[in-house]
Amino acid sequence: MRRLVGRNFARVRQERGLTQEKVAEISGFSQQYISGLERGHRNPTVVTLFELAQAIGVAPIELLTSD
């Protein structure tokens, strides 16, 4: 699940032309946290998923579903 969320987050972030640094600025999470999330090393809470999804402009479910 961590890898799925990380892959989805990275894909959407890149599709929207956002850098990890910009998402960090918008969301309040560190760039290191976002990097770890995208690599599947972080296990985000439901609240964190919601906040990160808002930062990149998607519904949280989009980070949880496989293609």
CHARMM-style PDB file with segment names, atoms N, HN, CA, C and O in Angstrom:
ATOM      1  N   MET     1       0.819  -1.192   0.000  1.00  0.00      PROA
ATOM      2  CA  MET     1       0.000   0.000   0.000  1.00  0.00      PROA
ATOM      3  C   MET     1       0.863   1.256   0.000  1.00  0.00      PROA
ATOM      4  O   MET     1       0.548   2.226  -0.690  1.00  0.00      PROA
ATOM      5  N   ARG     2       1.958   1.243   0.776  1.00  0.00      PROA
ATOM      6  HN  ARG     2       2.214   0.455   1.336  1.00  0.00      PROA
ATOM      7  CA  ARG     2       2.843   2.419   0.803  1.00  0.00      PROA
ATOM      8  C   ARG     2       3.400   2.727  -0.575  1.00  0.00      PROA
ATOM      9  O   ARG     2       3.467   3.886  -0.982  1.00  0.00      PROA
ATOM     10  N   ARG     3       3.801   1.684  -1.292  1.00  0.00      PROA
ATOM     11  HN  ARG     3       3.747   0.741  -0.961  1.00  0.00      PROA
ATOM     12  CA  ARG     3       4.357   1.896  -2.636  1.00  0.00      PROA
ATOM     13  C   ARG     3       3.301   2.414  -3.602  1.00  0.00      PROA
ATOM     14  O   ARG     3       3.585   3.274  -4.436  1.00  0.00      PROA
ATOM     15  N   LEU     4       2.087   1.894  -3.491  1.00  0.00      PROA
ATOM     16  HN  LEU     4       1.857   1.196  -2.813  1.00  0.00      PROA
ATOM     17  CA  LEU     4       0.992   2.336  -4.352  1.00  0.00      PROA
ATOM     18  C   LEU     4       0.713   3.825  -4.138  1.00  0.00      PROA
ATOM     19  O   LEU     4       0.611   4.586  -5.101  1.00  0.00      PROA
ATOM     20  N   VAL     5       0.592   4.232  -2.889  1.00  0.00      PROA
ATOM     21  HN  VAL     5       0.675   3.614  -2.107  1.00  0.00      PROA
ATOM     22  CA  VAL     5       0.351   5.641  -2.583  1.00  0.00      PROA
ATOM     23  C   VAL     5       1.501   6.496  -3.101  1.00  0.00      PROA
ATOM     24  O   VAL     5       1.279   7.549  -3.699  1.00  0.00      PROA
ATOM     25  N   GLY     6       2.712   6.049  -2.874  1.00  0.00      PROA
ATOM     26  HN  GLY     6       2.892   5.194  -2.388  1.00  0.00      PROA
ATOM     27  CA  GLY     6       3.880   6.800  -3.326  1.00  0.00      PROA
ATOM     28  C   GLY     6       3.930   6.957  -4.836  1.00  0.00      PROA
ATOM     29  O   GLY     6       4.210   8.042  -5.345  1.00  0.00      PROA
ATOM     30  N   ARG     7       3.657   5.873  -5.550  1.00  0.00      PROA
ATOM     31  HN  ARG     7       3.429   4.992  -5.137  1.00  0.00      PROA
ATOM     32  CA  ARG     7       3.651   5.941  -7.023  1.00  0.00      PROA
ATOM     33  C   ARG     7       2.559   6.880  -7.518  1.00  0.00      PROA
ATOM     34  O   ARG     7       2.795   7.710  -8.396  1.00  0.00      PROA
ATOM     35  N   ASN     8       1.372   6.747  -6.955  1.00  0.00      PROA
ATOM     36  HN  ASN     8       1.180   6.073  -6.241  1.00  0.00      PROA
ATOM     37  CA  ASN     8       0.261   7.606  -7.370  1.00  0.00      PROA
ATOM     38  C   ASN     8       0.550   9.070  -7.064  1.00  0.00      PROA
ATOM     39  O   ASN     8       0.288   9.947  -7.888  1.00  0.00      PROA
ATOM     40  N   PHE     9       1.083   9.326  -5.891  1.00  0.00      PROA
ATOM     41  HN  PHE     9       1.295   8.614  -5.222  1.00  0.00      PROA
ATOM     42  CA  PHE     9       1.387  10.705  -5.513  1.00  0.00      PROA
ATOM     43  C   PHE     9       2.423  11.300  -6.471  1.00  0.00      PROA
ATOM     44  O   PHE     9       2.242  12.414  -6.964  1.00  0.00      PROA
ATOM     45  N   ALA    10       3.499  10.569  -6.736  1.00  0.00      PROA
ATOM     46  HN  ALA    10       3.646   9.664  -6.336  1.00  0.00      PROA
ATOM     47  CA  ALA    10       4.543  11.063  -7.643  1.00  0.00      PROA
ATOM     48  C   ALA    10       3.985  11.305  -9.043  1.00  0.00      PROA
ATOM     49  O   ALA    10       4.299  12.316  -9.670  1.00  0.00      PROA
ATOM     50  N   ARG    11       3.165  10.387  -9.532  1.00  0.00      PROA
ATOM     51  HN  ARG    11       2.910   9.565  -9.022  1.00  0.00      PROA
ATOM     52  CA  ARG    11       2.586  10.524 -10.872  1.00  0.00      PROA
ATOM     53  C   ARG    11       1.736  11.781 -10.984  1.00  0.00      PROA
ATOM     54  O   ARG    11       1.899  12.574 -11.911  1.00  0.00      PROA
ATOM     55  N   VAL    12       0.828  11.954 -10.028  1.00  0.00      PROA
ATOM     56  HN  VAL    12       0.696  11.310  -9.275  1.00  0.00      PROA
ATOM     57  CA  VAL    12      -0.063  13.121 -10.070  1.00  0.00      PROA
ATOM     58  C   VAL    12       0.746  14.411  -9.906  1.00  0.00      PROA
ATOM     59  O   VAL    12       0.506  15.393 -10.609  1.00  0.00      PROA
ATOM     60  N   ARG    13       1.684  14.403  -8.994  1.00  0.00      PROA
ATOM     61  HN  ARG    13       1.879  13.605  -8.424  1.00  0.00      PROA
ATOM     62  CA  ARG    13       2.512  15.592  -8.773  1.00  0.00      PROA
ATOM     63  C   ARG    13       3.227  15.999 -10.059  1.00  0.00      PROA
ATOM     64  O   ARG    13       3.245  17.175 -10.422  1.00  0.00      PROA
ATOM     65  N   GLN    14       3.808  15.031 -10.735  1.00  0.00      PROA
ATOM     66  HN  GLN    14       3.794  14.076 -10.439  1.00  0.00      PROA
ATOM     67  CA  GLN    14       4.524  15.313 -11.981  1.00  0.00      PROA
ATOM     68  C   GLN    14       3.579  15.741 -13.089  1.00  0.00      PROA
ATOM     69  O   GLN    14       3.902  16.643 -13.861  1.00  0.00      PROA
ATOM     70  N   GLU    15       2.412  15.107 -13.181  1.00  0.00      PROA
ATOM     71  HN  GLU    15       2.149  14.374 -12.554  1.00  0.00      PROA
ATOM     72  CA  GLU    15       1.416  15.503 -14.191  1.00  0.00      PROA
ATOM     73  C   GLU    15       0.991  16.954 -14.021  1.00  0.00      PROA
ATOM     74  O   GLU    15       0.675  17.637 -14.995  1.00  0.00      PROA
ATOM     75  N   ARG    16       0.986  17.411 -12.794  1.00  0.00      PROA
ATOM     76  HN  ARG    16       1.243  16.857 -12.003  1.00  0.00      PROA
ATOM     77  CA  ARG    16       0.578  18.791 -12.513  1.00  0.00      PROA
ATOM     78  C   ARG    16       1.750  19.764 -12.547  1.00  0.00      PROA
ATOM     79  O   ARG    16       1.588  20.954 -12.276  1.00  0.00      PROA
ATOM     80  N   GLY    17       2.923  19.253 -12.881  1.00  0.00      PROA
ATOM     81  HN  GLY    17       3.055  18.286 -13.102  1.00  0.00      PROA
ATOM     82  CA  GLY    17       4.089  20.119 -13.010  1.00  0.00      PROA
ATOM     83  C   GLY    17       4.610  20.661 -11.684  1.00  0.00      PROA
ATOM     84  O   GLY    17       5.209  21.735 -11.640  1.00  0.00      PROA
ATOM     85  N   LEU    18       4.381  19.920 -10.610  1.00  0.00      PROA
ATOM     86  HN  LEU    18       3.894  19.047 -10.646  1.00  0.00      PROA
ATOM     87  CA  LEU    18       4.817  20.357  -9.290  1.00  0.00      PROA
ATOM     88  C   LEU    18       6.105  19.651  -8.881  1.00  0.00      PROA
ATOM     89  O   LEU    18       6.262  18.453  -9.115  1.00  0.00      PROA
ATOM     90  N   THR    19       7.010  20.384  -8.281  1.00  0.00      PROA
ATOM     91  HN  THR    19       6.882  21.358  -8.092  1.00  0.00      PROA
ATOM     92  CA  THR    19       8.207  19.779  -7.715  1.00  0.00      PROA
ATOM     93  C   THR    19       7.906  19.333  -6.289  1.00  0.00      PROA
ATOM     94  O   THR    19       6.925  19.767  -5.686  1.00  0.00      PROA
ATOM     95  N   GLN    20       8.752  18.471  -5.765  1.00  0.00      PROA
ATOM     96  HN  GLN    20       9.549  18.119  -6.256  1.00  0.00      PROA
ATOM     97  CA  GLN    20       8.597  18.083  -4.361  1.00  0.00      PROA
ATOM     98  C   GLN    20       8.718  19.302  -3.469  1.00  0.00      PROA
ATOM     99  O   GLN    20       8.013  19.409  -2.465  1.00  0.00      PROA
ATOM    100  N   GLU    21       9.597  20.216  -3.818  1.00  0.00      PROA
ATOM    101  HN  GLU    21      10.170  20.129  -4.633  1.00  0.00      PROA
ATOM    102  CA  GLU    21       9.785  21.421  -3.021  1.00  0.00      PROA
ATOM    103  C   GLU    21       8.521  22.284  -3.007  1.00  0.00      PROA
ATOM    104  O   GLU    21       8.148  22.824  -1.965  1.00  0.00      PROA
ATOM    105  N   LYS    22       7.867  22.413  -4.155  1.00  0.00      PROA
ATOM    106  HN  LYS    22       8.170  21.974  -5.001  1.00  0.00      PROA
ATOM    107  CA  LYS    22       6.642  23.209  -4.230  1.00  0.00      PROA
ATOM    108  C   LYS    22       5.534  22.559  -3.408  1.00  0.00      PROA
ATOM    109  O   LYS    22       4.808  23.252  -2.695  1.00  0.00      PROA
ATOM    110  N   VAL    23       5.398  21.243  -3.498  1.00  0.00      PROA
ATOM    111  HN  VAL    23       5.989  20.681  -4.077  1.00  0.00      PROA
ATOM    112  CA  VAL    23       4.382  20.543  -2.702  1.00  0.00      PROA
ATOM    113  C   VAL    23       4.686  20.708  -1.210  1.00  0.00      PROA
ATOM    114  O   VAL    23       3.769  20.872  -0.406  1.00  0.00      PROA
ATOM    115  N   ALA    24       5.951  20.666  -0.845  1.00  0.00      PROA
ATOM    116  HN  ALA    24       6.696  20.533  -1.499  1.00  0.00      PROA
ATOM    117  CA  ALA    24       6.332  20.877   0.550  1.00  0.00      PROA
ATOM    118  C   ALA    24       5.905  22.261   1.016  1.00  0.00      PROA
ATOM    119  O   ALA    24       5.383  22.425   2.118  1.00  0.00      PROA
ATOM    120  N   GLU    25       6.129  23.238   0.176  1.00  0.00      PROA
ATOM    121  HN  GLU    25       6.553  23.104  -0.720  1.00  0.00      PROA
ATOM    122  CA  GLU    25       5.747  24.611   0.503  1.00  0.00      PROA
ATOM    123  C   GLU    25       4.229  24.739   0.679  1.00  0.00      PROA
ATOM    124  O   GLU    25       3.755  25.378   1.619  1.00  0.00      PROA
ATOM    125  N   ILE    26       3.482  24.130  -0.231  1.00  0.00      PROA
ATOM    126  HN  ILE    26       3.866  23.611  -0.995  1.00  0.00      PROA
ATOM    127  CA  ILE    26       2.017  24.206  -0.197  1.00  0.00      PROA
ATOM    128  C   ILE    26       1.444  23.439   0.994  1.00  0.00      PROA
ATOM    129  O   ILE    26       0.541  23.919   1.680  1.00  0.00      PROA
ATOM    130  N   SER    27       1.981  22.243   1.228  1.00  0.00      PROA
ATOM    131  HN  SER    27       2.714  21.854   0.671  1.00  0.00      PROA
ATOM    132  CA  SER    27       1.383  21.330   2.204  1.00  0.00      PROA
ATOM    133  C   SER    27       1.878  21.512   3.635  1.00  0.00      PROA
ATOM    134  O   SER    27       1.174  21.178   4.588  1.00  0.00      PROA
ATOM    135  N   GLY    28       3.084  22.038   3.781  1.00  0.00      PROA
ATOM    136  HN  GLY    28       3.656  22.309   3.007  1.00  0.00      PROA
ATOM    137  CA  GLY    28       3.667  22.140   5.113  1.00  0.00      PROA
ATOM    138  C   GLY    28       4.475  20.923   5.526  1.00  0.00      PROA
ATOM    139  O   GLY    28       5.093  20.924   6.591  1.00  0.00      PROA
ATOM    140  N   PHE    29       4.479  19.880   4.696  1.00  0.00      PROA
ATOM    141  HN  PHE    29       3.977  19.879   3.831  1.00  0.00      PROA
ATOM    142  CA  PHE    29       5.323  18.715   4.947  1.00  0.00      PROA
ATOM    143  C   PHE    29       6.707  18.997   4.359  1.00  0.00      PROA
ATOM    144  O   PHE    29       6.832  19.781   3.418  1.00  0.00      PROA
ATOM    145  N   SER    30       7.728  18.376   4.899  1.00  0.00      PROA
ATOM    146  HN  SER    30       7.627  17.740   5.664  1.00  0.00      PROA
ATOM    147  CA  SER    30       9.080  18.615   4.389  1.00  0.00      PROA
ATOM    148  C   SER    30       9.287  17.915   3.045  1.00  0.00      PROA
ATOM    149  O   SER    30       8.598  16.948   2.719  1.00  0.00      PROA
ATOM    150  N   GLN    31      10.232  18.415   2.290  1.00  0.00      PROA
ATOM    151  HN  GLN    31      10.792  19.200   2.555  1.00  0.00      PROA
ATOM    152  CA  GLN    31      10.589  17.778   1.016  1.00  0.00      PROA
ATOM    153  C   GLN    31      11.099  16.368   1.278  1.00  0.00      PROA
ATOM    154  O   GLN    31      10.860  15.464   0.477  1.00  0.00      PROA
ATOM    155  N   GLN    32      11.795  16.173   2.382  1.00  0.00      PROA
ATOM    156  HN  GLN    32      11.990  16.908   3.032  1.00  0.00      PROA
ATOM    157  CA  GLN    32      12.303  14.842   2.732  1.00  0.00      PROA
ATOM    158  C   GLN    32      11.154  13.872   2.999  1.00  0.00      PROA
ATOM    159  O   GLN    32      11.231  12.701   2.627  1.00  0.00      PROA
ATOM    160  N   TYR    33      10.098  14.350   3.639  1.00  0.00      PROA
ATOM    161  HN  TYR    33      10.035  15.301   3.942  1.00  0.00      PROA
ATOM    162  CA  TYR    33       8.935  13.498   3.888  1.00  0.00      PROA
ATOM    163  C   TYR    33       8.287  13.098   2.564  1.00  0.00      PROA
ATOM    164  O   TYR    33       7.955  11.931   2.358  1.00  0.00      PROA
ATOM    165  N   ILE    34       8.113  14.054   1.686  1.00  0.00      PROA
ATOM    166  HN  ILE    34       8.382  15.002   1.854  1.00  0.00      PROA
ATOM    167  CA  ILE    34       7.483  13.785   0.388  1.00  0.00      PROA
ATOM    168  C   ILE    34       8.326  12.815  -0.425  1.00  0.00      PROA
ATOM    169  O   ILE    34       7.791  11.914  -1.071  1.00  0.00      PROA
ATOM    170  N   SER    35       9.641  12.995  -0.396  1.00  0.00      PROA
ATOM    171  HN  SER    35      10.075  13.727   0.129  1.00  0.00      PROA
ATOM    172  CA  SER    35      10.532  12.069  -1.088  1.00  0.00      PROA
ATOM    173  C   SER    35      10.383  10.653  -0.533  1.00  0.00      PROA
ATOM    174  O   SER    35      10.287   9.692  -1.295  1.00  0.00      PROA
ATOM    175  N   GLY    36      10.363  10.528   0.789  1.00  0.00      PROA
ATOM    176  HN  GLY    36      10.440  11.309   1.409  1.00  0.00      PROA
ATOM    177  CA  GLY    36      10.189   9.219   1.419  1.00  0.00      PROA
ATOM    178  C   GLY    36       8.841   8.595   1.085  1.00  0.00      PROA
ATOM    179  O   GLY    36       8.741   7.386   0.875  1.00  0.00      PROA
ATOM    180  N   LEU    37       7.810   9.426   1.039  1.00  0.00      PROA
ATOM    181  HN  LEU    37       7.892  10.408   1.210  1.00  0.00      PROA
ATOM    182  CA  LEU    37       6.473   8.955   0.665  1.00  0.00      PROA
ATOM    183  C   LEU    37       6.490   8.385  -0.749  1.00  0.00      PROA
ATOM    184  O   LEU    37       5.977   7.292  -0.992  1.00  0.00      PROA
ATOM    185  N   GLU    38       7.083   9.130  -1.680  1.00  0.00      PROA
ATOM    186  HN  GLU    38       7.500  10.018  -1.483  1.00  0.00      PROA
ATOM    187  CA  GLU    38       7.110   8.689  -3.076  1.00  0.00      PROA
ATOM    188  C   GLU    38       7.931   7.424  -3.266  1.00  0.00      PROA
ATOM    189  O   GLU    38       7.664   6.646  -4.182  1.00  0.00      PROA
ATOM    190  N   ARG    39       8.908   7.212  -2.426  1.00  0.00      PROA
ATOM    191  HN  ARG    39       9.125   7.844  -1.682  1.00  0.00      PROA
ATOM    192  CA  ARG    39       9.731   5.997  -2.511  1.00  0.00      PROA
ATOM    193  C   ARG    39       9.118   4.824  -1.763  1.00  0.00      PROA
ATOM    194  O   ARG    39       9.677   3.727  -1.759  1.00  0.00      PROA
ATOM    195  N   GLY    40       7.963   5.051  -1.127  1.00  0.00      PROA
ATOM    196  HN  GLY    40       7.510   5.942  -1.130  1.00  0.00      PROA
ATOM    197  CA  GLY    40       7.287   3.976  -0.406  1.00  0.00      PROA
ATOM    198  C   GLY    40       7.862   3.716   0.961  1.00  0.00      PROA
ATOM    199  O   GLY    40       7.633   2.646   1.525  1.00  0.00      PROA
ATOM    200  N   HSD    41       8.608   4.664   1.522  1.00  0.00      PROA
ATOM    201  HN  HSD    41       8.795   5.534   1.064  1.00  0.00      PROA
ATOM    202  CA  HSD    41       9.232   4.490   2.831  1.00  0.00      PROA
ATOM    203  C   HSD    41       8.409   5.080   3.962  1.00  0.00      PROA
ATOM    204  O   HSD    41       8.735   4.883   5.132  1.00  0.00      PROA
ATOM    205  N   ARG    42       7.350   5.797   3.630  1.00  0.00      PROA
ATOM    206  HN  ARG    42       7.086   5.957   2.679  1.00  0.00      PROA
ATOM    207  CA  ARG    42       6.490   6.416   4.645  1.00  0.00      PROA
ATOM    208  C   ARG    42       5.132   5.741   4.653  1.00  0.00      PROA
ATOM    209  O   ARG    42       4.636   5.284   3.623  1.00  0.00      PROA
ATOM    210  N   ASN    43       4.547   5.690   5.830  1.00  0.00      PROA
ATOM    211  HN  ASN    43       4.950   6.061   6.666  1.00  0.00      PROA
ATOM    212  CA  ASN    43       3.225   5.110   5.995  1.00  0.00      PROA
ATOM    213  C   ASN    43       2.286   6.220   6.466  1.00  0.00      PROA
ATOM    214  O   ASN    43       2.074   6.382   7.667  1.00  0.00      PROA
ATOM    215  N   PRO    44       1.723   6.986   5.525  1.00  0.00      PROA
ATOM    216  CA  PRO    44       0.942   8.162   5.907  1.00  0.00      PROA
ATOM    217  C   PRO    44      -0.374   7.804   6.589  1.00  0.00      PROA
ATOM    218  O   PRO    44      -0.993   6.782   6.295  1.00  0.00      PROA
ATOM    219  N   THR    45      -0.778   8.667   7.501  1.00  0.00      PROA
ATOM    220  HN  THR    45      -0.275   9.498   7.740  1.00  0.00      PROA
ATOM    221  CA  THR    45      -2.076   8.509   8.144  1.00  0.00      PROA
ATOM    222  C   THR    45      -3.163   8.974   7.181  1.00  0.00      PROA
ATOM    223  O   THR    45      -2.875   9.550   6.133  1.00  0.00      PROA
ATOM    224  N   VAL    46      -4.393   8.720   7.544  1.00  0.00      PROA
ATOM    225  HN  VAL    46      -4.627   8.252   8.396  1.00  0.00      PROA
ATOM    226  CA  VAL    46      -5.531   9.170   6.736  1.00  0.00      PROA
ATOM    227  C   VAL    46      -5.531  10.692   6.652  1.00  0.00      PROA
ATOM    228  O   VAL    46      -5.797  11.252   5.589  1.00  0.00      PROA
ATOM    229  N   VAL    47      -5.242  11.355   7.741  1.00  0.00      PROA
ATOM    230  HN  VAL    47      -5.026  10.900   8.605  1.00  0.00      PROA
ATOM    231  CA  VAL    47      -5.208  12.820   7.752  1.00  0.00      PROA
ATOM    232  C   VAL    47      -4.104  13.326   6.824  1.00  0.00      PROA
ATOM    233  O   VAL    47      -4.311  14.281   6.075  1.00  0.00      PROA
ATOM    234  N   THR    48      -2.944  12.697   6.871  1.00  0.00      PROA
ATOM    235  HN  THR    48      -2.776  11.922   7.479  1.00  0.00      PROA
ATOM    236  CA  THR    48      -1.839  13.091   5.999  1.00  0.00      PROA
ATOM    237  C   THR    48      -2.208  12.895   4.534  1.00  0.00      PROA
ATOM    238  O   THR    48      -1.937  13.763   3.705  1.00  0.00      PROA
ATOM    239  N   LEU    49      -2.820  11.769   4.211  1.00  0.00      PROA
ATOM    240  HN  LEU    49      -3.040  11.063   4.884  1.00  0.00      PROA
ATOM    241  CA  LEU    49      -3.257  11.533   2.830  1.00  0.00      PROA
ATOM    242  C   LEU    49      -4.221  12.619   2.374  1.00  0.00      PROA
ATOM    243  O   LEU    49      -4.116  13.118   1.254  1.00  0.00      PROA
ATOM    244  N   PHE    50      -5.150  12.980   3.232  1.00  0.00      PROA
ATOM    245  HN  PHE    50      -5.236  12.574   4.142  1.00  0.00      PROA
ATOM    246  CA  PHE    50      -6.115  14.021   2.902  1.00  0.00      PROA
ATOM    247  C   PHE    50      -5.404  15.351   2.634  1.00  0.00      PROA
ATOM    248  O   PHE    50      -5.684  16.018   1.638  1.00  0.00      PROA
ATOM    249  N   GLU    51      -4.499  15.726   3.510  1.00  0.00      PROA
ATOM    250  HN  GLU    51      -4.271  15.183   4.319  1.00  0.00      PROA
ATOM    251  CA  GLU    51      -3.783  17.000   3.363  1.00  0.00      PROA
ATOM    252  C   GLU    51      -2.900  17.018   2.117  1.00  0.00      PROA
ATOM    253  O   GLU    51      -2.845  18.028   1.414  1.00  0.00      PROA
ATOM    254  N   LEU    52      -2.220  15.928   1.841  1.00  0.00      PROA
ATOM    255  HN  LEU    52      -2.265  15.108   2.412  1.00  0.00      PROA
ATOM    256  CA  LEU    52      -1.367  15.865   0.651  1.00  0.00      PROA
ATOM    257  C   LEU    52      -2.202  15.873  -0.624  1.00  0.00      PROA
ATOM    258  O   LEU    52      -1.829  16.511  -1.608  1.00  0.00      PROA
ATOM    259  N   ALA    53      -3.323  15.172  -0.608  1.00  0.00      PROA
ATOM    260  HN  ALA    53      -3.626  14.654   0.192  1.00  0.00      PROA
ATOM    261  CA  ALA    53      -4.205  15.175  -1.781  1.00  0.00      PROA
ATOM    262  C   ALA    53      -4.708  16.587  -2.051  1.00  0.00      PROA
ATOM    263  O   ALA    53      -4.754  17.021  -3.202  1.00  0.00      PROA
ATOM    264  N   GLN    54      -5.082  17.303  -1.003  1.00  0.00      PROA
ATOM    265  HN  GLN    54      -5.045  16.950  -0.068  1.00  0.00      PROA
ATOM    266  CA  GLN    54      -5.515  18.693  -1.168  1.00  0.00      PROA
ATOM    267  C   GLN    54      -4.406  19.551  -1.756  1.00  0.00      PROA
ATOM    268  O   GLN    54      -4.664  20.404  -2.606  1.00  0.00      PROA
ATOM    269  N   ALA    55      -3.181  19.332  -1.312  1.00  0.00      PROA
ATOM    270  HN  ALA    55      -2.972  18.640  -0.622  1.00  0.00      PROA
ATOM    271  CA  ALA    55      -2.047  20.130  -1.776  1.00  0.00      PROA
ATOM    272  C   ALA    55      -1.808  19.972  -3.277  1.00  0.00      PROA
ATOM    273  O   ALA    55      -1.372  20.913  -3.939  1.00  0.00      PROA
ATOM    274  N   ILE    56      -2.096  18.775  -3.816  1.00  0.00      PROA
ATOM    275  HN  ILE    56      -2.451  18.011  -3.277  1.00  0.00      PROA
ATOM    276  CA  ILE    56      -1.876  18.566  -5.255  1.00  0.00      PROA
ATOM    277  C   ILE    56      -3.180  18.592  -6.050  1.00  0.00      PROA
ATOM    278  O   ILE    56      -3.176  18.381  -7.263  1.00  0.00      PROA
ATOM    279  N   GLY    57      -4.285  18.850  -5.370  1.00  0.00      PROA
ATOM    280  HN  GLY    57      -4.288  19.022  -4.385  1.00  0.00      PROA
ATOM    281  CA  GLY    57      -5.560  19.062  -6.050  1.00  0.00      PROA
ATOM    282  C   GLY    57      -6.266  17.826  -6.560  1.00  0.00      PROA
ATOM    283  O   GLY    57      -6.859  17.848  -7.638  1.00  0.00      PROA
ATOM    284  N   VAL    58      -6.209  16.735  -5.786  1.00  0.00      PROA
ATOM    285  HN  VAL    58      -5.728  16.718  -4.910  1.00  0.00      PROA
ATOM    286  CA  VAL    58      -6.929  15.518  -6.167  1.00  0.00      PROA
ATOM    287  C   VAL    58      -7.743  15.015  -4.988  1.00  0.00      PROA
ATOM    288  O   VAL    58      -7.527  15.423  -3.846  1.00  0.00      PROA
ATOM    289  N   ALA    59      -8.677  14.130  -5.278  1.00  0.00      PROA
ATOM    290  HN  ALA    59      -8.852  13.799  -6.206  1.00  0.00      PROA
ATOM    291  CA  ALA    59      -9.419  13.455  -4.217  1.00  0.00      PROA
ATOM    292  C   ALA    59      -8.500  12.416  -3.573  1.00  0.00      PROA
ATOM    293  O   ALA    59      -7.737  11.757  -4.279  1.00  0.00      PROA
ATOM    294  N   PRO    60      -8.555  12.257  -2.269  1.00  0.00      PROA
ATOM    295  CA  PRO    60      -7.687  11.281  -1.600  1.00  0.00      PROA
ATOM    296  C   PRO    60      -7.773   9.874  -2.192  1.00  0.00      PROA
ATOM    297  O   PRO    60      -6.780   9.147  -2.203  1.00  0.00      PROA
ATOM    298  N   ILE    61      -8.946   9.488  -2.679  1.00  0.00      PROA
ATOM    299  HN  ILE    61      -9.752  10.079  -2.669  1.00  0.00      PROA
ATOM    300  CA  ILE    61      -9.106   8.140  -3.244  1.00  0.00      PROA
ATOM    301  C   ILE    61      -8.183   7.912  -4.430  1.00  0.00      PROA
ATOM    302  O   ILE    61      -7.784   6.777  -4.690  1.00  0.00      PROA
ATOM    303  N   GLU    62      -7.839   8.959  -5.143  1.00  0.00      PROA
ATOM    304  HN  GLU    62      -8.163   9.881  -4.931  1.00  0.00      PROA
ATOM    305  CA  GLU    62      -6.938   8.820  -6.286  1.00  0.00      PROA
ATOM    306  C   GLU    62      -5.546   8.354  -5.886  1.00  0.00      PROA
ATOM    307  O   GLU    62      -4.825   7.783  -6.704  1.00  0.00      PROA
ATOM    308  N   LEU    63      -5.166   8.592  -4.647  1.00  0.00      PROA
ATOM    309  HN  LEU    63      -5.752   9.056  -3.983  1.00  0.00      PROA
ATOM    310  CA  LEU    63      -3.860   8.141  -4.169  1.00  0.00      PROA
ATOM    311  C   LEU    63      -3.898   6.689  -3.714  1.00  0.00      PROA
ATOM    312  O   LEU    63      -2.855   6.065  -3.521  1.00  0.00      PROA
ATOM    313  N   LEU    64      -5.104   6.155  -3.545  1.00  0.00      PROA
ATOM    314  HN  LEU    64      -5.952   6.662  -3.702  1.00  0.00      PROA
ATOM    315  CA  LEU    64      -5.258   4.799  -2.998  1.00  0.00      PROA
ATOM    316  C   LEU    64      -5.644   3.749  -4.021  1.00  0.00      PROA
ATOM    317  O   LEU    64      -5.632   2.557  -3.713  1.00  0.00      PROA
ATOM    318  N   THR    65      -5.986   4.161  -5.226  1.00  0.00      PROA
ATOM    319  HN  THR    65      -5.995   5.129  -5.477  1.00  0.00      PROA
ATOM    320  CA  THR    65      -6.446   3.194  -6.229  1.00  0.00      PROA
ATOM    321  C   THR    65      -5.348   2.847  -7.212  1.00  0.00      PROA
ATOM    322  O   THR    65      -4.514   3.684  -7.557  1.00  0.00      PROA
ATOM    323  N   SER    66      -5.361   1.608  -7.657  1.00  0.00      PROA
ATOM    324  HN  SER    66      -6.039   0.928  -7.377  1.00  0.00      PROA
ATOM    325  CA  SER    66      -4.385   1.186  -8.655  1.00  0.00      PROA
ATOM    326  C   SER    66      -4.937   1.429 -10.039  1.00  0.00      PROA
ATOM    327  O   SER    66      -6.151   1.479 -10.241  1.00  0.00      PROA
ATOM    328  N   ASP    67      -4.039   1.579 -10.986  1.00  0.00      PROA
ATOM    329  HN  ASP    67      -3.053   1.539 -10.823  1.00  0.00      PROA
ATOM    330  CA  ASP    67      -4.441   1.865 -12.379  1.00  0.00      PROA
ATOM    331  C   ASP    67      -5.066   0.667 -13.043  1.00  0.00      PROA
ATOM    332  OT1 ASP    67      -5.456   0.740 -14.208  1.00  0.00      PROA
TER     333      ASP     67
END
